[in-house]
Amino acid sequence: MNLKKVAIIYNDDLDMMQADKQDIASWQGVVDTAEKVEAALNAEGLSTVLIPLKNDIEGFVKTLKKENADIIFNLCEGAMGKSAFEMNVAAILELFDFKFTGSGSLTLGLALNKGMAKGMFHASNIPIVPYLVLKEVPSRLAKALRFPLMVKPVQEDASVGIGEDAV
């Protein structure tokens, strides 16, 4: 593939988040990464365009079509202030047949759901630590689980939802 133009997309939706310090740092990290990717690609002689995803999906798609990049460098870690929508960004790229970096929507969706991902690993005989998906706090601990334990929201990205009281 002879690349001439690369669109770098990233989520710029801090105003839509119920942001705490961790969210703000994560958001700033995405913006910083987008700028560093742009600088690295420019240093290689490639033309780039930064396209932030804010709260206008329709406008975002129009911009992607207008820019007509050879490939999209996907740095979106969510949309509309929700990390669970990361897979939707990839689905939009797939729907419009854009060439892009990173995982597809199905992979992102499955990876986001920790219980489903662990179930697939277990079914494929891939060794994993014991786990349990709970909808409410039980009065007794399952026999298969031993302290220390890690508690994590089943559908959050990266370390979102993990604080000192989660261990």
N, C-alpha and C positions, 0 to 999 in steps of 0.2 A: 504494500500500500504506500503510495507516494503522498505523504501528508504535507499539506500546505497551510491549512488553517485548523486550529484546535479551539473549540469552545470549552471553557472551564466553568462548570456549574457548581453552585454551592447554595446552601440554604441561608438566607438572611432574614430570619423571621423572629428575632429576639423579641420584638414588640408584641408577638402573639403568644409568647411563653409565659407561664407562671414562673418567672426566672428567679433562681437563687444564685449564690456565688458560683456554685459548680456549673450551673447552666450557662452563666455569662462567660466563664472561662472556656467552656466547651465551644460555645458559639464563636468566641474570639479566635479559638484555635482553628476552626474551620475557615474563617476569613483569612487568617495568617497563612494557612496551608495553601489556599487558593492563590494568594499573591506569590508565594514561593514557587508553586508549580508554574505559574505564568512566567516568572523570571527565569526558571530553568529551561522552559520550552523556548522562550525568546533567545536565550543564550545559544540554543541549538539552531537558531535561524528560522524557527517556526513563527507564523503569525498566530496570535491568540486573541481571544475575546473573553472577558469575565462576564458571566451572566448570573446574577443573583436570583434565587427563587424567593420571592417575598410572599404576598398573599394573593397574587393574581396568576393563577395557573394558566388561564387562557392567554394572557399577555406573554407569559413565559414561553409557551409553545410557539406563539407567533414570532417571538424574538429568535428562538432556535431555528425556525424555518427560514426567517429572513437572513440570518447569519450564514446559513448553509455551510457549516463547518464539515471538514472531512471526518472528524471524530469528536466525540464529547467526552471530556475528562470529568467523570461524575464524582463530585465530592459531597453530594447532598446526603445528609444524615437524618433527614426528616423533611417535613413540609407542614406549613400552617401551624407551626409551633409544636408539632407532635412527632416524636421520634418513631412512633409506630407507622407513620406514613412514608418512611424511607423506601419501602417496597413499592409504593405508589408512584414515586418519581421514576424508578426503573421501569415500571409498567407503562408509564406515559412514553418513555423513550422507546420501548419495545413496540407500542401501539403505532407510533409514527415512523417506525423502522429506522430510527437514528442508530448509527454505530456509536457505541459507548464503552468506556472502561468499567471494570468492576463486575459485580455479580448481577444476575438477572433478578426479576421481581420474585419469583418463586423461592429462590435460594435465600434472598433477604428476608422474606416473610417467614420461612421455616427457621432460619437462624435467630430471628427475633423472638420466637416463641421457645423459651428454654425447655419447657416440658416436652414439646413436640420434638425438638432437636435431640434431647437426651433419649427419648423413646426410639427414635430412628437409629441412634448409635447403638443402643441396647439390642434392638432387633437385628442389627448387622454384626453382632458379636464384637463390637468395639468396646474395650474396657472403659468404664466410666465410674466415678465415685457414686455411691448410693445417693438417691435423690427421692424427693417426694413433692408432688404438686398439691398444694392445699388451697381451698377456697376460704377457709376460716381457721383460726388458731385452735388446734386440738387440745383437749384436756390432758391427753397422754401422748408421749412420743412413740412413734412407730419403732418396733424392735430393731429394724434394719439400720436405723440411724443412731449415731453416737456423737457425743459432744467432743470437740467443738463443732458447731454447725454454722453454715453461711445461709442467711436468708436474703433472697433476691426476688424482686417482682418478676413474674413470669414473662411479661411482655414489655420490658424496658431495654434500652440500648446501653451497651458498655457498662459503666458502673453507676448508672442512674438508679437511685433508690438504695444504694449501699452506703451506709454511714457507720459510725463506730458501734451503734447499737444493733447492727445487722450480723455481727460475729459473736 
